[in-house]
């Protein structure tokens, strides 16, 4: 077999390029799979028996998943100031009236599913943390009907990674500051959350300062896909909701209770890439003196209530880049008498099909531009 000089040159170039691509690929950080990391303690299911260990020490043996995981967590070094990790291998059940409580500087991988059974009251949750810092839950699957899938109160430096909740009731993820409202929960990161079947919201915050969310996917949840209350400095990639809040005034994405208010003003500090809504209640809902909101792209279709409702909100931009509303309820700017009227609202780059756009009463400094109407009406203030 012989090669021409041109062929040899091409081969050399291809090999060099391939090597460069391989080196580039090798230099990229590898995403760790569940359990694919070092850990300090573990809870492992074998047959019907859970065993919790920390090094050579066995700290629990029995049939109770919750007790095994809690024992593993409790075996971590007391007074630590760096994160230590617990690995859970196996699936099991726990009561809705109980919790796995994570103290500060704790990381958790659950490589299995926690199924919540029975009933409970209060703030019980399979994953619970309160008054803590530096908590990380990289992988978690929850099924059944918890009161909350994850409940965290007055926390800081929290990371939630890949969270999957296939529920038959309850609320998915709740992070708030309602234990001490003088101090906000801070520095929260949520990478990817999927919630179906919740009786309430998929993800809800109240009193948070600084939250970054990759994607919230909500399917057939009773209330909102993502709800921000009194939350500031938030960045969201995508809210993707189908049948969220059907028959209610909730929305795929809702902001409420002075959300976005910093001091006495509403600088733009709530930034959302994409809101997608199919069916359910509303698509987007801003209410109760909220604002400081910019949504780049919207894709809303066939909502049972308003596709978009802006009510007593300030400095809001809808469809900064592009947007479509198809069927379902109208795009509405409204106001309640107990709050100041809308101001500085911009609706733009929006194609509305088989629906309507209406403003009543007239707000202050409202802007409608680049609105395309297909079999739709528009009744707004001059």
RODO-2510 file (C-alpha; in nm, 4 decimals, decimal comma):
residues 382
     n   res          X          Y          Z
     1     x     0,0000     0,0000     0,0000
     2     x     0,1343     0,3463    -0,0901
     3     x     0,0277     0,7021    -0,0087
     4     x     0,0783     1,0183    -0,2091
     5     x     0,2564     1,3094    -0,0389
     6     x    -0,0766     1,4873    -0,0274
     7     x    -0,2409     1,1849     0,1324
     8     x     0,0336     1,1536     0,3932
     9     x     0,0026     1,5223     0,4729
    10     x    -0,3735     1,4906     0,5130
    11     x    -0,3247     1,1900     0,7405
    12     x    -0,0765     1,3791     0,9581
    13     x    -0,3102     1,6789     0,9806
    14     x    -0,6022     1,4521     1,0736
    15     x    -0,3996     1,2750     1,3435
    16     x    -0,2756     1,6025     1,4903
    17     x    -0,6245     1,7522     1,4821
    18     x    -0,7725     1,4414     1,6383
    19     x    -0,5106     1,4516     1,9106
    20     x    -0,5842     1,8153     1,9773
    21     x    -0,9565     1,7445     1,9965
    22     x    -0,8918     1,4519     2,2303
    23     x    -0,6717     1,6682     2,4513
    24     x    -0,9378     1,9386     2,4535
    25     x    -1,2049     1,6836     2,5451
    26     x    -0,9831     1,5410     2,8200
    27     x    -0,9361     1,8898     2,9620
    28     x    -1,3110     1,9413     3,0052
    29     x    -1,4392     1,8769     3,3587
    30     x    -1,6177     1,5437     3,3902
    31     x    -1,9659     1,5468     3,5370
    32     x    -1,9706     1,2992     3,8225
    33     x    -2,2478     1,0409     3,8214
    34     x    -2,4371     0,9632     4,1380
    35     x    -2,2000     0,8059     4,3886
    36     x    -1,8997     0,8609     4,1631
    37     x    -1,7008     1,0583     4,4168
    38     x    -1,5253     1,0109     4,7483
    39     x    -1,7467     1,0086     5,0564
    40     x    -1,7060     1,0070     5,4309
    41     x    -2,0049     0,7929     5,5293
    42     x    -2,2542     0,5717     5,3498
    43     x    -2,5922     0,4051     5,3920
    44     x    -2,6276     0,0926     5,1768
    45     x    -2,9222    -0,1410     5,1238
    46     x    -2,8545    -0,5134     5,0889
    47     x    -3,1624    -0,7319     5,0660
    48     x    -3,3946    -0,5709     5,3183
    49     x    -3,1202    -0,4486     5,5507
    50     x    -2,9747    -0,1001     5,5608
    51     x    -2,6231    -0,0589     5,6938
    52     x    -2,4693     0,2791     5,7691
    53     x    -2,0919     0,3056     5,7997
    54     x    -1,8295     0,5711     5,8542
    55     x    -1,4959     0,4176     5,7633
    56     x    -1,4648     0,0920     5,9539
    57     x    -1,7335     0,1903     6,2037
    58     x    -2,0896     0,0611     6,1583
    59     x    -2,3346     0,3183     6,2949
    60     x    -2,6664     0,1571     6,2000
    61     x    -2,8048    -0,1797     6,0905
    62     x    -3,1749    -0,2353     6,0336
    63     x    -3,4698    -0,1973     5,7972
    64     x    -3,5353     0,1764     5,8339
    65     x    -3,3969     0,3825     5,5444
    66     x    -3,4478     0,7154     5,7176
    67     x    -3,2712     0,5994     6,0331
    68     x    -2,9798     0,4606     5,8313
    69     x    -2,9282     0,7812     5,6332
    70     x    -2,9615     0,9985     5,9431
    71     x    -2,7114     0,7806     6,1280
    72     x    -2,4641     0,8211     5,8430
    73     x    -2,5150     1,1988     5,8458
    74     x    -2,4798     1,2132     6,2237
    75     x    -2,1514     1,0196     6,2056
    76     x    -1,9761     1,3003     6,0180
    77     x    -1,7190     1,5043     6,2089
    78     x    -1,8736     1,7339     6,4684
    79     x    -1,7959     2,1036     6,4363
    80     x    -1,6625     2,0642     6,0835
    81     x    -1,5999     2,3714     5,8706
    82     x    -1,5607     2,1912     5,5386
    83     x    -1,8208     1,9871     5,3558
    84     x    -1,8306     1,6134     5,4225
    85     x    -2,0266     1,3695     5,2096
    86     x    -2,2789     1,0924     5,2627
    87     x    -2,3571     0,8380     4,9918
    88     x    -2,6899     0,6525     4,9877
    89     x    -2,7129     0,3365     4,7760
    90     x    -3,0584     0,1858     4,7495
    91     x    -3,4264     0,2762     4,7522
    92     x    -3,6624     0,2769     5,0456
    93     x    -3,9526     0,4477     5,2163
    94     x    -4,0070     0,6887     5,4995
    95     x    -4,3061     0,8495     5,6672
    96     x    -4,4396     1,1897     5,5622
    97     x    -4,4229     1,2733     5,9326
    98     x    -4,0449     1,2364     5,9496
    99     x    -3,7324     1,3948     5,8030
   100     x    -3,3674     1,3490     5,7183
   101     x    -3,2027     1,6549     5,8705
   102     x    -2,8813     1,7932     5,7214
   103     x    -2,6523     2,0046     5,9433
   104     x    -2,4064     2,2589     5,8064
   105     x    -2,1252     2,1464     5,5762
   106     x    -2,3032     1,8350     5,4534
   107     x    -2,3171     1,6907     5,1025
   108     x    -2,5532     1,4106     4,9996
   109     x    -2,5862     1,1776     4,7017
   110     x    -2,8997     0,9595     4,7013
   111     x    -2,8504     0,6874     4,4409
   112     x    -3,1999     0,5469     4,4625
   113     x    -3,5519     0,6704     4,5373
   114     x    -3,7054     0,7843     4,8639
   115     x    -4,0767     0,6990     4,8631
   116     x    -4,2794     0,8980     5,1150
   117     x    -4,5819     0,7296     5,2682
   118     x    -4,8549     0,8126     5,5169
   119     x    -4,9318     1,1601     5,6460
   120     x    -4,7706     1,4286     5,8550
   121     x    -4,7930     1,7948     5,9490
   122     x    -4,5708     2,0999     5,9723
   123     x    -4,2473     2,1315     5,7812
   124     x    -4,1465     1,7666     5,7567
   125     x    -3,9535     1,6656     5,4452
   126     x    -3,7347     1,3779     5,3298
   127     x    -3,4552     1,6335     5,2944
   128     x    -3,4642     1,9070     5,5585
   129     x    -3,2224     2,1756     5,6701
   130     x    -3,2759     2,4835     5,8856
   131     x    -3,0425     2,7556     6,0121
   132     x    -2,7499     2,5978     5,8269
   133     x    -2,4881     2,6745     5,5638
   134     x    -2,2947     2,4907     5,2930
   135     x    -2,5476     2,2188     5,2108
   136     x    -2,5320     2,0249     4,8838
   137     x    -2,7713     1,7615     4,7490
   138     x    -2,6280     1,6526     4,4164
   139     x    -2,8690     1,3702     4,3355
   140     x    -3,2125     1,2998     4,4757
   141     x    -3,5222     1,1091     4,3608
   142     x    -3,8434     1,1391     4,5628
   143     x    -4,1776     0,9629     4,5095
   144     x    -4,5034     0,9493     4,7051
   145     x    -4,6729     1,2323     4,8916
   146     x    -4,4361     1,4284     5,1156
   147     x    -4,5407     1,7552     5,2775
   148     x    -4,2299     1,8945     5,1053
   149     x    -3,9781     1,7037     4,8986
   150     x    -3,7023     1,9420     5,0104
   151     x    -3,7530     2,2016     5,2842
   152     x    -3,4813     2,4525     5,3745
   153     x    -3,5229     2,7552     5,5999
   154     x    -3,2762     3,0348     5,6844
   155     x    -2,9927     2,8717     5,4929
   156     x    -2,6960     2,9952     5,2926
   157     x    -2,4618     2,8459     5,0343
   158     x    -2,6964     2,5712     4,9136
   159     x    -2,6540     2,3636     4,5968
   160     x    -2,9260     2,1364     4,4626
   161     x    -2,8044     1,9380     4,1626
   162     x    -3,0164     1,6819     3,9780
   163     x    -3,3502     1,6611     4,1600
   164     x    -3,6324     1,4377     4,0353
   165     x    -3,9678     1,4211     4,2146
   166     x    -4,2538     1,2037     4,0863
   167     x    -4,5146     1,2875     4,3474
   168     x    -4,8778     1,2284     4,4312
   169     x    -4,9169     1,5370     4,6508
   170     x    -4,7292     1,7931     4,8558
   171     x    -4,4830     2,0614     4,7417
   172     x    -4,1561     1,9933     4,5598
   173     x    -3,8806     2,2309     4,6773
   174     x    -3,9301     2,5124     4,9300
   175     x    -3,6502     2,7467     5,0381
   176     x    -3,7438     3,0371     5,2666
   177     x    -3,6477     3,2604     5,5590
   178     x    -3,9705     3,2452     5,7549
   179     x    -3,8011     3,1355     6,0771
   180     x    -3,6197     3,4694     6,1014
   181     x    -3,7399     3,7137     5,8367
   182     x    -3,4751     3,9699     5,9337
   183     x    -3,2164     3,7485     5,7626
   184     x    -3,2626     3,6243     5,4071
   185     x    -3,1611     3,2823     5,2834
   186     x    -2,8648     3,3509     5,0559
   187     x    -2,6544     3,2118     4,7755
   188     x    -2,8752     2,9315     4,6445
   189     x    -2,8048     2,7293     4,3295
   190     x    -3,0458     2,4829     4,1713
   191     x    -2,9206     2,3060     3,8601
   192     x    -3,2077     2,0931     3,7321
   193     x    -3,5389     2,0095     3,9005
   194     x    -3,8185     1,7927     3,7610
   195     x    -4,1437     1,7779     3,9582
   196     x    -4,4662     1,6042     3,8591
   197     x    -4,7869     1,5415     4,0507
   198     x    -4,7254     1,7869     4,3359
   199     x    -5,0425     1,9183     4,4965
   200     x    -4,8837     2,2628     4,5288
   201     x    -4,5796     2,4286     4,3672
   202     x    -4,2903     2,2529     4,2005
   203     x    -4,0372     2,5068     4,3363
   204     x    -4,1083     2,7978     4,5722
   205     x    -3,8869     3,0537     4,7449
   206     x    -3,9687     3,3190     5,0049
   207     x    -3,7173     3,5695     5,1378
   208     x    -3,4144     3,4667     4,9313
   209     x    -3,1287     3,6919     4,8202
   210     x    -2,9197     3,5434     4,5413
   211     x    -3,0496     3,2378     4,3580
   212     x    -2,9402     3,0825     4,0297
   213     x    -3,1597     2,8188     3,8670
   214     x    -3,0824     2,6198     3,5540
   215     x    -3,4106     2,4491     3,4641
   216     x    -3,7379     2,3878     3,6454
   217     x    -3,9595     2,1330     3,4708
   218     x    -4,3117     2,1019     3,6118
   219     x    -4,5739     1,8532     3,4979
   220     x    -4,9306     1,8486     3,6320
   221     x    -4,8596     2,0302     3,9563
   222     x    -5,1438     2,1847     4,1534
   223     x    -5,0056     2,5377     4,1695
   224     x    -4,7027     2,7123     4,0148
   225     x    -4,4086     2,5634     3,8338
   226     x    -4,1748     2,8235     3,9835
   227     x    -4,2898     3,0783     4,2410
   228     x    -4,0701     3,3560     4,3772
   229     x    -4,1976     3,5442     4,6844
   230     x    -3,9999     3,8395     4,8242
   231     x    -3,6910     3,7111     4,6446
   232     x    -3,4186     3,9312     4,4947
   233     x    -3,1166     3,8855     4,2689
   234     x    -3,2396     3,5787     4,0812
   235     x    -3,1284     3,4304     3,7507
   236     x    -3,3271     3,1500     3,5856
   237     x    -3,2471     2,9641     3,2658
   238     x    -3,5758     2,7910     3,1824
   239     x    -3,9177     2,7333     3,3363
   240     x    -4,0962     2,4575     3,1447
   241     x    -4,4461     2,3839     3,2737
   242     x    -4,7326     2,1756     3,1440
   243     x    -5,0691     2,1725     3,3229
   244     x    -4,9406     2,3789     3,6152
   245     x    -5,2157     2,5240     3,8333
   246     x    -5,5065     2,4015     3,6228
   247     x    -5,8294     2,5666     3,7367
   248     x    -5,6433     2,8169     3,9583
   249     x    -5,4892     3,1626     3,9357
   250     x    -5,1392     3,0215     3,9744
   251     x    -4,8974     3,0215     3,6848
   252     x    -4,6128     2,8358     3,5222
   253     x    -4,3979     3,1243     3,6517
   254     x    -4,5243     3,3553     3,9255
   255     x    -4,3652     3,6389     4,1230
   256     x    -4,5457     3,7808     4,4267
   257     x    -4,5211     3,9626     4,7600
   258     x    -4,2850     4,2451     4,6616
   259     x    -4,0644     4,0077     4,4703
   260     x    -3,7731     4,1926     4,3125
   261     x    -3,8011     4,4940     4,5432
   262     x    -3,4623     4,6205     4,6641
   263     x    -3,4934     4,8992     4,9178
   264     x    -3,7807     5,1106     4,7899
   265     x    -3,7181     5,0454     4,4208
   266     x    -3,7312     4,7798     4,1523
   267     x    -3,4041     4,7701     3,9581
   268     x    -3,3916     4,4799     3,7143
   269     x    -3,2670     4,1902     3,9272
   270     x    -3,4973     3,8994     3,8368
   271     x    -3,3776     3,7650     3,5021
   272     x    -3,5364     3,4690     3,3230
   273     x    -3,4258     3,3175     2,9949
   274     x    -3,7327     3,1219     2,8813
   275     x    -4,0809     3,0562     3,0163
   276     x    -4,2712     2,7792     2,8401
   277     x    -4,6283     2,7046     2,9469
   278     x    -4,8824     2,4605     2,8090
   279     x    -5,2335     2,4446     2,9523
   280     x    -5,2802     2,4742     3,3258
   281     x    -5,3758     2,8044     3,4887
   282     x    -5,1799     3,1140     3,3898
   283     x    -4,8563     3,1285     3,1964
   284     x    -4,6827     3,4231     3,3653
   285     x    -4,8180     3,6136     3,6659
   286     x    -4,6640     3,9184     3,8362
   287     x    -4,8634     4,0395     4,1377
   288     x    -4,8650     4,2230     4,4719
   289     x    -4,6048     4,4959     4,4271
   290     x    -4,3468     4,2808     4,2514
   291     x    -4,1180     4,3716     3,9645
   292     x    -3,7580     4,4269     3,8602
   293     x    -3,8307     4,1433     3,6163
   294     x    -3,7053     4,0730     3,2642
   295     x    -3,8050     3,7606     3,0697
   296     x    -3,6182     3,7132     2,7425
   297     x    -3,8333     3,4531     2,5676
   298     x    -4,1870     3,3293     2,6249
   299     x    -4,3790     3,0431     2,4675
   300     x    -4,7292     3,0225     2,6146
   301     x    -5,0193     2,8250     2,4697
   302     x    -5,3708     2,7209     2,5690
   303     x    -5,3692     2,8357     2,9290
   304     x    -5,7024     2,8121     3,1085
   305     x    -5,6547     3,1518     3,2741
   306     x    -5,4579     3,4582     3,1597
   307     x    -5,1648     3,3726     2,9388
   308     x    -4,9881     3,6671     3,1045
   309     x    -5,1173     3,8800     3,3920
   310     x    -4,9275     4,1837     3,5196
   311     x    -5,1073     4,3222     3,8266
   312     x    -4,9618     4,6023     4,0436
   313     x    -4,6061     4,5492     3,9236
   314     x    -4,3161     4,7803     3,8424
   315     x    -4,0310     4,7676     3,5889
   316     x    -4,1266     4,4496     3,4056
   317     x    -4,0165     4,3517     3,0540
   318     x    -4,1939     4,0629     2,8831
   319     x    -4,0352     3,9021     2,5746
   320     x    -3,7198     4,1114     2,5728
   321     x    -3,6030     3,8963     2,2808
   322     x    -3,9044     3,7058     2,1448
   323     x    -4,2361     3,5563     2,2423
   324     x    -4,5545     3,3809     2,1351
   325     x    -4,8961     3,3517     2,2933
   326     x    -5,1375     3,1103     2,1308
   327     x    -5,4958     3,0498     2,2407
   328     x    -5,5903     3,0394     2,6043
   329     x    -5,6471     3,3472     2,8176
   330     x    -5,5611     3,7043     2,7259
   331     x    -5,2484     3,9053     2,7927
   332     x    -5,3745     4,1392     3,0651
   333     x    -5,2401     4,4396     3,2514
   334     x    -5,4595     4,4997     3,5557
   335     x    -5,4527     4,6475     3,9050
   336     x    -5,6084     4,6066     4,2475
   337     x    -5,7037     4,9226     4,4337
   338     x    -5,5063     4,8385     4,7496
   339     x    -5,1686     4,8682     4,5709
   340     x    -5,0154     5,1343     4,3433
   341     x    -5,0955     5,0804     3,9757
   342     x    -4,8587     4,9226     3,7243
   343     x    -4,5654     5,1334     3,6090
   344     x    -4,2788     5,0906     3,3626
   345     x    -4,4211     4,7789     3,1981
   346     x    -4,2918     4,6788     2,8531
   347     x    -4,4562     4,4114     2,6382
   348     x    -4,2685     4,3626     2,3121
   349     x    -4,1565     4,1231     2,0373
   350     x    -4,4758     3,9246     2,0904
   351     x    -4,6893     3,7318     1,8424
   352     x    -5,0413     3,6768     1,9750
   353     x    -5,2623     3,4186     1,8048
   354     x    -5,6294     3,3476     1,8819
   355     x    -5,6192     3,5521     2,2000
   356     x    -5,6219     3,9180     2,3119
   357     x    -5,4130     4,1933     2,4690
   358     x    -5,5857     4,4245     2,7168
   359     x    -5,4804     4,6978     2,9589
   360     x    -5,7302     4,8134     3,2228
   361     x    -5,6853     5,0356     3,4157
   362     x    -5,4160     5,2414     3,2446
   363     x    -5,0735     5,2140     3,4005
   364     x    -4,7882     5,4636     3,4067
   365     x    -4,5260     5,4484     3,1322
   366     x    -4,6606     5,1338     2,9698
   367     x    -4,5016     5,0339     2,6405
   368     x    -4,6365     4,7947     2,3786
   369     x    -4,4143     4,7503     2,0745
   370     x    -4,3537     4,4966     1,7980
   371     x    -4,6821     4,3177     1,8733
   372     x    -4,8138     4,0948     1,5942
   373     x    -5,1825     4,0009     1,6141
   374     x    -5,3174     3,6898     1,4433
   375     x    -5,6946     3,6588     1,4828
   376     x    -5,6503     3,8546     1,8055
   377     x    -5,7588     4,1906     1,9475
   378     x    -5,5651     4,4597     2,1293
   379     x    -5,7251     4,7123     2,3629
   380     x    -5,4632     4,9147     2,5467
   381     x    -5,4227     5,2705     2,6710
   382     x    -5,2837     5,5366     2,4335
***
